[in-house]
Amino acid sequence: MTISRARLILLACASGLLYPLSFPAFDLGVLAWFALVPLHVAVEYVSPGRAFRVGWLAGTLAFTGSMFWVITAMNMYGKVPLPIAALVMLLLTVYLGLYVAIYAGGLAWIRTTFPTLGFLPAPFLWVTLELIRTYFLSGLPWALFGYSQYQWLPIIQLADHFGVYGVSFLLVLVNAALAETIIWSIKAYRGFQIRSFPWPSSVAAAAGFGVALLYGTTLLTAADHTPTRTLSVGIVQPNVEQAQKWDVAFRQETMERYGRLTAGLGDDLDLIIWPEAATPFVFEMEPQYRALVSDMARRASAPLLFGSPALRRYANGRPFLLNSAYLLATDGQILGRYDKQHLVPFGEYIPFHNSLLFFLDKLVEGIGDFEAGPGSTLLMFKPREKVPPMAAAATVPDFHVKFGVVICYEVIFPNLVRQFAANGADFMVTITNDAWFGPSSAPYQHFGMVVFRAVENRVAFARAANTGISGFIDPYGHISQQSSIFTQEALKETITVGHQQTFYAQYGDLFAYACAILTALLCLTSYFSHDTEPAGGEPAGRPA
């Protein structure tokens, strides 16, 4: 059977349009369960080379729809001219589309060697490519397929073993089974001599979906939601405009806003959290404003976690900046500091700036270039006693809690967050400044990813964002509070302390690497099995 070019383009466009609709802020997650079906149908009828091109079109459309916010960030806030911003966004999405191209072409190629497997290799190949995308060229694991299901808690509980890649695997498996069923039905209707119904993929998809749903439902039903220890945490979302953030003329107004919102939280908190780069000054170098921040913590009677740049110097005396989070005690003492370890390329630094890309400046405005921090540093403090002092002394005489902080972009990297949980974090905090994204889908996408980090590691998350979305997520992915974007808000919540050491927290992306190994074996076998490329542009050896 053959298929016209027009139909191939329509099939590619269908998958390319359905994919972004599955993610926030559209939140049509149900579409993800068949978003790749049109692409799989196209792959059935073309050679690996044509499948590659069809996949590239589908992938470029998919990521353009998912990451259109790049134009907003660069043009509105980075002051990059609109045509250049659009071109850069297109270059990025064309690059990301290559992963879908490789997926489609690779799947078609593998199937010429293993026609009886049908689309069963599909989820292994997809997860392998998502894993590569997480790390290659600094990594950009944005809009991984599994994130589309952040609202369907029963189905995402398997992330405590397999990470977000496990949910992506299940989605692709179901898409593959549906596509095979449709293809089989079309051929049977047209009277072709065909093999029996594609039971392997259908059974695998039904079993995988059923086990995942049963596991998640059972886990959520049996979960003990009465933890032995809790913390009362407050979050401040000041909604400071990006254009005013580092303007000295607005410094006093910004600090007054923080003071008012912090005071509105009350004085019965264990911890108060401000967003990334909250202070419009370098905290350690401004004694007057440092005293002002310390006074806010003292009046709130709670430790204060906030973001601020830290200035350090190389051995030769040249200065550099760290994107840091400080934990400040009520007496003004710095209890600890975490320095962001995974920086945003072209945002916080320019890769190869001293050689290949010497002509580029950062694509967003900031106060300087940053260096990466040393690693997964845990912060620690003593919470407010919630029992009479005599009883507290008898049970937990010097109870301290440890927590990890991830700053902005870092929360999208599963293995980075996992390291905090593996090191013993009792809960997690993420602070960010999503003002760069403007009124786009990006703040919603960014927030949805935090749900997976909570489930993967079974830790509660508190998220403070300058312009939103701020909120609280429990260890099972329930969003207990969520702010609106571009509003001034102060949120307060009781969160759980302590976590289960999940399989994922202990072993990380073992499942994803296993998929990569199996995919490599399939590709090697296919390579040595192909002596010549099939003539005529159509795959050879595939049953009609």
C-alpha positions as CSV (number, residue, x, y, z in Angstrom):
1,M,0.0,0.0,0.0
2,T,1.1,3.6,-0.7
3,I,0.0,6.9,0.8
4,S,-0.1,10.3,-0.9
5,R,2.2,13.1,0.2
6,A,-0.9,15.3,1.1
7,R,-2.1,12.6,3.5
8,L,1.3,12.2,5.0
9,I,1.5,15.9,5.7
10,L,-2.0,15.8,7.2
11,L,-1.1,12.9,9.5
12,A,2.1,14.7,10.6
13,C,0.2,17.9,11.3
14,A,-2.5,16.1,13.3
15,S,0.1,14.7,15.7
16,G,2.0,18.0,15.7
17,L,-1.2,19.8,16.8
18,L,-2.5,17.3,19.3
19,Y,0.8,17.1,21.2
20,P,0.9,20.7,22.6
21,L,-2.8,20.6,23.3
22,S,-2.1,17.8,25.8
23,F,0.0,20.1,28.0
24,P,-0.8,23.1,30.2
25,A,-2.3,25.6,29.9
26,F,-4.7,23.7,27.5
27,D,-4.7,20.8,29.9
28,L,-6.3,18.4,27.5
29,G,-4.2,15.5,28.8
30,V,-6.6,12.9,27.4
31,L,-5.4,13.8,23.9
32,A,-1.9,12.5,24.7
33,W,-3.3,8.9,24.6
34,F,-3.8,9.1,20.9
35,A,-1.7,12.2,19.8
36,L,0.9,10.0,18.2
37,V,-1.5,7.7,16.4
38,P,-1.5,9.7,13.1
39,L,2.3,9.7,13.1
40,H,2.4,6.0,13.6
41,V,-0.1,5.4,10.8
42,A,2.2,7.5,8.5
43,V,5.2,5.5,9.6
44,E,3.5,2.3,8.5
45,Y,3.4,3.2,4.9
46,V,6.7,4.9,4.2
47,S,10.4,4.1,4.1
48,P,12.7,5.1,7.0
49,G,13.9,8.2,5.1
50,R,10.4,9.5,4.5
51,A,9.3,8.6,8.0
52,F,12.2,10.8,9.3
53,R,10.9,13.7,7.3
54,V,7.3,13.2,8.4
55,G,8.5,12.9,12.0
56,W,10.5,16.1,11.7
57,L,7.5,18.1,10.5
58,A,5.3,16.6,13.3
59,G,8.0,17.3,15.9
60,T,8.6,20.8,14.8
61,L,4.9,21.6,15.0
62,A,4.6,19.9,18.3
63,F,7.4,21.8,20.0
64,T,6.4,25.1,18.3
65,G,3.0,24.8,20.0
66,S,4.6,23.7,23.3
67,M,7.3,26.4,23.4
68,F,5.8,29.4,21.6
69,W,6.5,31.3,24.9
70,V,10.2,31.6,23.9
71,I,9.2,34.5,21.7
72,T,7.5,36.3,24.6
73,A,10.6,35.8,26.9
74,M,13.0,37.1,24.3
75,N,11.0,39.9,22.8
76,M,9.0,41.3,25.6
77,Y,11.6,40.9,28.4
78,G,14.9,40.2,26.6
79,K,14.4,43.2,24.2
80,V,15.3,40.9,21.2
81,P,13.5,42.2,18.0
82,L,10.4,40.1,17.2
83,P,11.7,38.7,13.9
84,I,14.9,37.5,15.5
85,A,13.0,36.1,18.5
86,A,10.7,34.2,16.2
87,L,13.7,32.9,14.2
88,V,15.5,31.7,17.4
89,M,12.3,30.0,18.6
90,L,12.0,28.3,15.2
91,L,15.6,27.1,15.3
92,L,15.0,25.7,18.8
93,T,11.8,23.8,17.8
94,V,13.4,22.5,14.6
95,Y,16.2,21.1,16.7
96,L,13.7,19.6,19.2
97,G,11.7,18.3,16.2
98,L,14.7,16.2,15.2
99,Y,14.1,13.9,18.2
100,V,10.6,13.1,16.8
101,A,12.2,12.7,13.3
102,I,14.7,10.2,14.7
103,Y,11.9,8.4,16.5
104,A,9.8,8.1,13.4
105,G,12.7,7.2,11.1
106,G,14.2,4.8,13.6
107,L,10.9,3.1,14.3
108,A,10.3,2.5,10.5
109,W,13.9,1.2,10.2
110,I,13.7,-1.2,13.2
111,R,10.3,-2.5,11.9
112,T,11.9,-3.6,8.5
113,T,14.0,-6.0,10.5
114,F,11.5,-7.0,13.1
115,P,8.1,-6.8,11.3
116,T,6.5,-9.3,13.7
117,L,7.1,-6.9,16.6
118,G,4.8,-4.3,15.1
119,F,5.1,-1.1,17.1
120,L,6.3,-2.7,20.3
121,P,9.7,-1.1,20.0
122,A,8.1,2.4,19.9
123,P,8.0,3.2,23.6
124,F,11.6,2.0,24.2
125,L,12.8,4.3,21.4
126,W,10.8,7.2,22.6
127,V,12.1,7.0,26.2
128,T,15.6,6.7,24.9
129,L,15.3,9.9,22.9
130,E,13.7,11.7,25.9
131,L,16.6,10.6,28.1
132,I,19.1,11.9,25.5
133,R,17.2,15.2,25.3
134,T,17.5,15.5,29.1
135,Y,21.3,15.6,29.0
136,F,22.5,16.4,25.5
137,L,23.9,20.0,25.0
138,S,23.2,20.9,28.7
139,G,19.7,19.3,28.4
140,L,16.2,20.6,27.7
141,P,13.7,18.1,29.0
142,W,10.8,20.5,28.6
143,A,7.4,19.0,27.5
144,L,8.4,15.4,28.0
145,F,5.3,13.4,27.0
146,G,4.6,12.1,30.5
147,Y,4.1,15.6,31.9
148,S,0.8,15.9,30.0
149,Q,-0.7,13.6,32.7
150,Y,0.2,15.7,35.8
151,Q,-3.5,16.0,36.7
152,W,-4.3,12.3,36.5
153,L,-2.8,11.2,39.8
154,P,-3.6,7.5,39.7
155,I,-1.8,7.0,36.4
156,I,1.4,9.0,37.4
157,Q,2.1,7.2,40.7
158,L,4.3,4.7,38.8
159,A,6.8,7.6,38.6
160,D,8.0,6.6,42.1
161,H,9.7,3.7,40.3
162,F,10.2,4.8,36.7
163,G,10.2,8.6,36.8
164,V,8.4,10.7,34.3
165,Y,9.9,8.4,31.6
166,G,7.7,5.6,32.8
167,V,4.5,7.6,32.1
168,S,5.9,8.6,28.7
169,F,6.5,4.9,28.0
170,L,2.9,4.0,28.8
171,L,1.5,6.8,26.7
172,V,3.5,5.8,23.6
173,L,2.7,2.1,24.2
174,V,-1.0,2.9,24.1
175,N,-0.6,5.1,21.1
176,A,1.3,2.3,19.3
177,A,-1.4,-0.3,20.1
178,L,-4.2,2.0,18.9
179,A,-2.3,2.7,15.7
180,E,-1.7,-1.0,15.0
181,T,-5.4,-1.7,15.6
182,I,-6.5,1.1,13.2
183,I,-4.0,-0.1,10.5
184,W,-5.1,-3.7,10.9
185,S,-8.8,-2.6,10.6
186,I,-8.2,-0.5,7.5
187,K,-6.3,-3.4,5.8
188,A,-9.0,-5.9,6.7
189,Y,-11.7,-3.6,5.5
190,R,-10.0,-3.2,2.1
191,G,-9.6,-7.0,1.7
192,F,-5.9,-7.3,2.0
193,Q,-4.4,-10.6,3.1
194,I,-3.1,-9.7,6.5
195,R,-1.7,-11.4,9.6
196,S,-3.9,-12.0,12.6
197,F,-5.0,-9.2,14.9
198,P,-2.0,-7.4,16.5
199,W,-2.4,-9.0,19.9
200,P,1.1,-8.4,21.3
201,S,0.9,-4.6,21.3
202,S,-2.8,-4.5,22.3
203,V,-2.2,-6.9,25.2
204,A,1.0,-5.1,26.3
205,A,-0.9,-1.7,26.3
206,A,-3.9,-3.0,28.1
207,A,-1.8,-4.8,30.7
208,G,0.5,-1.8,31.2
209,F,-2.4,0.7,31.5
210,G,-4.3,-1.6,33.8
211,V,-1.3,-2.3,36.1
212,A,-0.4,1.4,36.3
213,L,-4.0,2.4,37.1
214,L,-4.4,-0.3,39.7
215,Y,-1.1,0.5,41.3
216,G,-1.9,4.2,41.5
217,T,-5.4,3.8,42.7
218,T,-4.4,1.3,45.4
219,L,-1.5,3.5,46.5
220,L,-3.7,6.7,46.8
221,T,-6.4,4.8,48.6
222,A,-4.1,3.2,51.1
223,A,-1.8,6.3,51.6
224,D,-1.5,7.5,55.1
225,H,-2.3,11.2,55.0
226,T,-1.9,11.7,58.7
227,P,1.9,12.4,59.0
228,T,3.6,12.3,62.3
229,R,5.3,15.6,61.6
230,T,4.2,18.7,59.8
231,L,5.4,22.2,59.1
232,S,3.5,25.4,58.6
233,V,5.0,27.2,55.6
234,G,4.2,30.6,54.1
235,I,4.9,31.7,50.5
236,V,5.1,35.2,49.3
237,Q,4.3,36.0,45.6
238,P,5.2,39.7,45.2
239,N,4.4,40.1,41.4
240,V,7.3,42.5,40.8
241,E,7.5,43.5,37.1
242,Q,10.6,42.3,35.4
243,A,11.3,45.8,34.1
244,Q,11.3,47.1,37.7
245,K,13.1,44.2,39.3
246,W,16.6,45.6,39.3
247,D,15.7,49.3,39.0
248,V,17.1,51.1,42.0
249,A,14.1,53.6,41.9
250,F,11.7,50.7,42.7
251,R,13.9,49.1,45.4
252,Q,12.1,50.6,48.4
253,E,8.6,49.8,46.9
254,T,9.7,46.2,46.3
255,M,10.8,45.7,49.8
256,E,7.7,47.3,51.2
257,R,5.6,44.9,49.2
258,Y,7.6,41.9,50.6
259,G,7.2,43.3,54.1
260,R,3.4,43.7,53.8
261,L,2.8,40.3,52.3
262,T,5.1,38.6,54.8
263,A,3.4,40.3,57.7
264,G,0.0,39.1,56.3
265,L,1.0,35.5,56.8
266,G,0.9,35.8,60.6
267,D,3.4,34.8,63.2
268,D,2.7,31.1,63.6
269,L,4.9,29.8,60.7
270,D,7.9,27.4,60.7
271,L,9.3,28.8,57.5
272,I,8.7,31.7,55.1
273,I,9.7,31.5,51.4
274,W,10.3,34.3,48.9
275,P,11.0,33.7,45.2
276,E,14.2,33.5,43.2
277,A,16.3,36.7,43.1
278,A,13.8,38.2,45.5
279,T,16.1,40.9,46.8
280,P,16.7,43.7,44.3
281,F,20.3,43.9,45.5
282,V,23.2,41.6,46.4
283,F,22.2,40.6,49.9
284,E,25.7,40.2,51.4
285,M,26.9,43.6,50.1
286,E,24.1,45.9,51.2
287,P,24.1,46.2,55.1
288,Q,21.2,48.6,55.2
289,Y,18.9,46.4,53.2
290,R,20.3,43.2,54.8
291,A,19.1,44.6,58.1
292,L,15.7,45.3,56.6
293,V,15.3,41.7,55.5
294,S,16.6,40.4,58.8
295,D,14.0,42.5,60.6
296,M,11.2,41.0,58.5
297,A,12.3,37.5,59.6
298,R,12.5,38.6,63.2
299,R,9.0,40.1,63.2
300,A,7.6,37.0,61.5
301,S,9.3,34.8,64.1
302,A,10.3,32.3,61.4
303,P,13.3,31.5,59.3
304,L,13.2,33.1,55.9
305,L,14.3,31.4,52.6
306,F,14.9,33.8,49.7
307,G,16.8,34.2,46.5
308,S,19.6,36.7,46.0
309,P,22.7,36.9,43.9
310,A,26.0,36.2,45.7
311,L,29.2,37.8,44.6
312,R,32.4,35.8,44.7
313,R,35.9,36.2,43.1
314,Y,38.2,33.9,41.2
315,A,41.8,33.3,42.4
316,N,42.9,36.2,40.1
317,G,40.5,38.6,41.7
318,R,37.9,38.7,38.9
319,P,34.4,38.7,40.2
320,F,31.6,36.3,39.4
321,L,28.0,35.8,40.5
322,L,26.1,32.8,42.0
323,N,22.3,32.5,41.8
324,S,21.7,31.6,45.4
325,A,19.0,30.8,48.0
326,Y,19.7,32.0,51.5
327,L,18.2,30.6,54.7
328,L,18.1,33.4,57.3
329,A,17.4,32.8,61.0
330,T,15.2,35.2,63.0
331,D,18.3,36.7,64.5
332,G,19.7,37.6,61.1
333,Q,22.2,34.7,61.0
334,I,22.7,32.9,57.7
335,L,21.9,29.3,58.4
336,G,22.8,28.1,55.0
337,R,23.0,28.9,51.3
338,Y,22.3,26.9,48.2
339,D,23.9,27.9,44.9
340,K,22.1,27.0,41.6
341,Q,24.1,24.2,39.9
342,H,22.4,23.9,36.5
343,L,22.4,27.3,34.9
344,V,20.2,28.4,31.9
345,P,22.3,28.6,28.7
346,F,22.0,31.9,26.9
347,G,20.0,33.2,30.0
348,E,22.5,33.0,32.8
349,Y,25.6,32.3,30.8
350,I,26.8,32.0,27.2
351,P,28.2,28.5,26.3
352,F,31.6,28.8,24.6
353,H,31.5,32.6,25.1
354,N,35.3,32.9,25.0
355,S,35.7,30.9,21.8
356,L,33.0,29.8,19.4
357,L,30.2,32.1,20.5
358,F,32.3,35.2,21.5
359,F,30.0,37.5,19.5
360,L,26.8,36.7,21.5
361,D,25.3,38.4,24.5
362,K,22.8,36.9,26.8
363,L,19.3,36.7,25.3
364,V,17.7,37.9,28.5
365,E,18.6,41.0,30.5
366,G,20.2,40.4,33.8
367,I,22.9,41.8,36.1
368,G,25.8,39.6,34.9
369,D,27.1,36.2,34.1
370,F,26.8,33.4,36.6
371,E,28.8,30.4,37.6
372,A,27.4,27.1,38.7
373,G,27.2,26.0,42.4
374,P,28.9,23.0,43.8
375,G,26.0,20.5,44.1
376,S,23.0,19.3,46.1
377,T,23.4,21.2,49.3
378,L,20.8,20.5,52.0
379,L,19.6,23.4,54.3
380,M,18.5,22.8,57.9
381,F,16.6,24.6,60.6
382,K,14.7,23.9,63.8
383,P,10.9,24.2,63.4
384,R,8.6,25.8,65.9
385,E,7.6,23.4,68.8
386,K,4.0,22.3,68.4
387,V,3.8,20.4,71.7
388,P,4.5,21.6,75.2
389,P,8.2,22.2,75.7
390,M,8.6,19.4,78.4
391,A,7.0,16.8,76.1
392,A,9.1,18.0,73.1
393,A,12.3,17.6,75.1
394,A,11.3,14.0,76.1
395,T,10.5,12.9,72.5
396,V,12.5,14.9,70.0
397,P,15.0,17.0,72.1
398,D,16.6,18.7,69.2
399,F,14.5,18.1,66.1
400,H,15.8,19.7,62.9
401,V,14.4,19.4,59.4
402,K,16.5,19.2,56.3
403,F,15.3,20.3,52.9
404,G,16.5,20.9,49.4
405,V,16.1,23.9,47.2
406,V,16.0,23.9,43.4
407,I,16.1,27.2,41.6
408,C,13.9,27.9,38.5
409,Y,15.0,25.7,35.6
410,E,16.6,23.1,37.8
411,V,13.2,21.6,38.8
412,I,12.7,20.2,35.2
413,F,15.7,17.8,35.6
414,P,14.5,14.7,37.4
415,N,17.9,13.3,38.4
416,L,19.0,16.6,39.9
417,V,16.0,16.8,42.2
418,R,16.4,13.1,43.0
419,Q,19.8,13.7,44.5
420,F,18.3,15.9,47.3
421,A,15.8,13.2,48.2
422,A,18.5,10.5,48.1
423,N,20.6,12.7,50.5
424,G,17.8,12.8,53.0
425,A,15.7,15.9,52.3
426,D,12.5,16.0,54.4
427,F,10.7,18.2,51.9
428,M,11.6,20.3,48.9
429,V,11.4,24.0,47.9
430,T,11.6,25.4,44.4
431,I,11.9,29.2,43.9
432,T,11.6,30.8,40.5
433,N,11.1,34.0,38.6
434,D,8.7,33.1,35.8
435,A,8.1,36.8,34.9
436,W,10.2,36.1,31.8
437,F,7.5,33.9,30.4
438,G,4.8,36.6,30.4
439,P,1.1,35.6,30.0
440,S,1.9,32.3,28.2
441,S,1.5,28.6,28.8
442,A,5.1,28.3,30.2
443,P,4.3,29.1,33.9
444,Y,1.6,26.4,33.8
445,Q,3.9,23.9,32.2
446,H,6.7,24.7,34.6
447,F,4.4,24.3,37.6
448,G,3.0,21.0,36.3
449,M,6.5,19.4,36.2
450,V,6.8,19.9,40.0
451,V,4.0,17.5,40.5
452,F,6.2,14.7,39.0
453,R,9.2,15.7,41.2
454,A,7.0,15.3,44.3
455,V,5.6,11.9,43.2
456,E,9.0,10.5,42.0
457,N,10.6,11.2,45.4
458,R,7.5,11.2,47.7
459,V,8.3,14.6,49.2
460,A,6.1,17.6,49.6
461,F,7.0,20.7,47.5
462,A,6.5,24.3,48.2
463,R,6.9,26.6,45.2
464,A,7.4,30.4,45.4
465,A,7.3,32.3,42.1
466,N,7.7,36.0,41.6
467,T,4.7,36.4,39.3
468,G,3.2,32.9,39.8
469,I,2.4,30.1,39.8
470,S,3.1,29.6,43.5
471,G,1.7,26.7,45.5
472,F,2.0,23.5,47.5
473,I,2.1,19.9,46.3
474,D,2.0,16.9,48.6
475,P,4.1,13.7,48.1
476,Y,1.3,12.1,46.0
477,G,1.0,15.0,43.6
478,H,-2.1,16.6,45.1
479,I,-2.0,20.4,44.5
480,S,-3.3,21.7,47.8
481,Q,-2.9,25.4,46.9
482,Q,-2.1,27.2,43.6
483,S,-1.9,31.0,43.0
484,S,-2.9,32.9,39.9
485,I,-0.3,34.4,37.7
486,F,0.5,38.1,37.9
487,T,-1.1,38.6,41.3
488,Q,0.2,39.6,44.7
489,E,-0.5,36.7,47.0
490,A,0.6,35.3,50.4
491,L,-0.2,31.6,50.8
492,K,0.0,29.4,53.9
493,E,-0.1,25.6,54.1
494,T,0.7,22.7,56.5
495,I,3.0,20.3,54.6
496,T,4.4,16.9,55.5
497,V,7.9,16.4,56.8
498,G,9.9,13.3,55.9
499,H,9.7,11.1,52.8
500,Q,9.8,7.5,51.7
501,Q,12.9,6.4,50.0
502,T,11.4,5.5,46.7
503,F,12.9,3.2,44.1
504,Y,13.4,6.2,41.9
505,A,15.1,8.2,44.6
506,Q,17.5,5.4,45.2
507,Y,18.3,4.2,41.6
508,G,17.3,7.2,39.4
509,D,16.7,6.7,35.7
510,L,17.5,3.0,35.7
511,F,14.3,2.2,33.7
512,A,15.2,4.9,31.1
513,Y,18.7,3.5,30.7
514,A,17.3,0.0,30.3
515,C,15.1,1.3,27.5
516,A,18.2,2.9,25.9
517,I,20.2,-0.4,26.1
518,L,17.4,-2.4,24.5
519,T,17.0,0.2,21.8
520,A,20.7,0.1,21.1
521,L,20.5,-3.7,20.7
522,L,17.6,-3.4,18.3
523,C,19.4,-0.8,16.3
524,L,22.6,-2.8,16.1
525,T,20.7,-5.9,15.0
526,S,18.9,-3.9,12.4
527,Y,22.1,-2.4,11.1
528,F,23.8,-5.7,10.6
529,S,20.6,-7.2,9.0
530,H,20.4,-4.6,6.3
531,D,22.7,-5.2,3.4
532,T,21.0,-2.8,1.1
533,E,18.4,-0.1,1.3
534,P,15.0,-1.2,-0.1
535,A,14.4,0.2,-3.6
536,G,11.4,2.3,-4.6
537,G,11.2,4.3,-1.4
538,E,9.0,1.7,0.4
539,P,9.9,-0.6,3.3
540,A,10.7,-4.1,2.3
541,G,9.6,-7.3,4.1
542,R,6.6,-5.8,5.8
543,P,3.4,-7.8,5.7
544,A,0.6,-6.1,3.8
